Amino acid sequence: MSDFSFALADYIPTGMPQYNGNPLIECLPKILSDIDVVRRVGNLPAKPDEAERALDPKLRGHGINRLKDVVIPFEIHLRLEDLFSQLIRYGYTGRNPLCASSVRHRLPSSAEIKGHGFMSTAETMTLIGLSGMGKTTALSSIAKLYPQVISHSKYKHRIFIETQVVWLKIECPHDGSLRGFCTAFFSALDAALGVEKYTRRGITGRSISVMLQYISQLCKTYFIGALIIDEMQHLCSSRGGQDRDKLLNFFVTLSNDAGVPLVYVGTNAMLPLFSGVLRNARRAAGMGPISFDRFGEDDPFWAHLVSQLWAYDWTTACAPLTEKLLSRIYDLTQGNTDFLAKLLMLAQRHAIWEDIDSVTPAVLQQVYDNQMRFLHKPIEALRSGDPLQIADFEDMMPTKDQITQMMNYDLARRADRTHLSLITQAAIVPAAETTDKPATKAASRPMVPLAEGAVASVHFAKGEDVQTQLEQRGWVTKDSAW
């Protein structure tokens, strides 16, 4: 693939002073209004008409797949587009290629140059939420509002021959390994540029450290505007945590040294990645996390989504969407958009195969019972509302509950550590009293008072509020601050 497939740079003033005179920003599409975002992100394929519903059942079965292409934009899509727009543009303000500091920064030996004047303006955005809620689909639709690769030749009568990669999306390897990440990066860059160059060079006898340095240099060379890292929860399963920690550290280095904005995407199972190290947590909260949680049954956006998808009906007699149907659909999907699409598609196929005129509550239930068995446990956990059951499926737990669980665990761990210190003190005091010398006052006092009978029970019961358990044991008072 040659350069003619790239978008040719067309420079348009943005109206923002901090963006003026920066060809990497002025070549981007104009900043969109909310109405423009809805029109361009949303996708409503042609709905089946009476003629299409009268087609042969085999043909109508193919039409059902059109449901997969439906994208209904909501308020969260508008917020995501706005933050992604800011992320890319502000990240480029510190990498203006016409500035001497940026030119020096791009040199392969820039790491050895002290005081070259470069200061990163890269931010980090975190997109997190339940599995199947459309995070990746939404971000992919918004990223495609921008040409992935732009070719520059001249800027304001000045020769400026550069290739700019506006965004690059990669998936974390399933084992969270460093080598797997490097391979994924080189492969994604080759696919964007239409070459077979970096993947071959990257995997041929190079050490991990050399490949990581190579990635950093390529980010500078191609002015990568945003690095989208999907399936971040895979890092939680990396070998012994060594590759995971090294990779997270590399992301911080990439943001600081190469000035590349990062977009973390994953299920709620990735939250523990940012709970232990301050700089990782600070980065993840850079532009504020965007959370895709499941819909509530009374959420008007849920009713709107179901009504839009319900119109894509290839059965012979399209039934109207009633309250009874809406209630049954929610019960069988629990507000998960992926479960919703699967249920409707499977129900229509069943109706067509069995020569049933329309989708009814009975058809929905039969399809759920027979064809969605693998999803019964997670759906039943969501239906129960029991945090302990939902916790068995980490990527299904609502974000706020996952964060609360992490905080409660940390509080319990600190309390157990404090209680162990108190037990040790209780064992030492009698020995001190048997000596002829009066016992000296301890240099430091316990963090919490030891209540009578508290030694008997050290650990905490699951599913109960940790603060309440601490108060019941007398370890803290209601006014105690941790």
HELIX and SHEET records of a PDB file:
HELIX    1   1 ASP A    3  SER A    5  5                                   3    
HELIX    2   2 PRO A   17  TYR A   19  5                                   3    
HELIX    3   3 PRO A   23  GLU A   26  1                                   4    
HELIX    4   4 ASP A   34  VAL A   41  1                                   8    
HELIX    5   5 GLU A   50  ARG A   53  1                                   4    
HELIX    6   6 PRO A   57  GLY A   63  1                                   7    
HELIX    7   7 ILE A   64  ASP A   69  5                                   6    
HELIX    8   8 GLU A   75  THR A   93  1                                  19    
HELIX    9   9 ALA A  100  ARG A  106  1                                   7    
HELIX   10  10 SER A  110  GLU A  112  5                                   3    
HELIX   11  11 LYS A  135  ALA A  143  1                                   9    
HELIX   12  12 LEU A  178  LEU A  193  1                                  16    
HELIX   13  13 TYR A  198  GLY A  202  1                                   5    
HELIX   14  14 ILE A  208  THR A  221  1                                  14    
HELIX   15  15 MET A  232  SER A  237  5                                   6    
HELIX   16  16 ARG A  239  GLY A  241  5                                   3    
HELIX   17  17 GLN A  242  THR A  253  1                                  12    
HELIX   18  18 LEU A  254  ALA A  258  3                                   5    
HELIX   19  19 ASN A  268  PHE A  274  5                                   7    
HELIX   20  20 LEU A  278  ALA A  284  1                                   7    
HELIX   21  21 PRO A  300  TRP A  310  1                                  11    
HELIX   22  22 GLU A  323  THR A  333  1                                  11    
HELIX   23  23 THR A  337  TRP A  353  1                                  17    
HELIX   24  24 PRO A  361  GLN A  371  1                                  11    
HELIX   25  25 ARG A  373  LEU A  375  5                                   3    
HELIX   26  26 HIS A  376  SER A  384  1                                   9    
HELIX   27  27 PRO A  387  ALA A  391  1                                   5    
HELIX   28  28 GLU A  394  MET A  396  5                                   3    
HELIX   29  29 THR A  399  GLU A  433  1                                  35    
HELIX   30  30 ALA A  454  ALA A  456  5                                   3    
HELIX   31  31 VAL A  466  ARG A  473  1                                   8    
SHEET    1   A 3 ALA A   7  LEU A   8  0                                        
SHEET    2   A 3 VAL A 149  TYR A 155  1                                        
SHEET    3   A 3 ARG A 158  VAL A 165 -1                                        
SHEET    1   B 5 LEU A 168  GLU A 171  0                                        
SHEET    2   B 5 LEU A 227  ASP A 230  1                                        
SHEET    3   B 5 LEU A 262  GLY A 266  1                                        
SHEET    4   B 5 THR A 124  GLY A 129  1                                        
SHEET    5   B 5 ILE A 290  PHE A 292  1                                        
END                                                                             
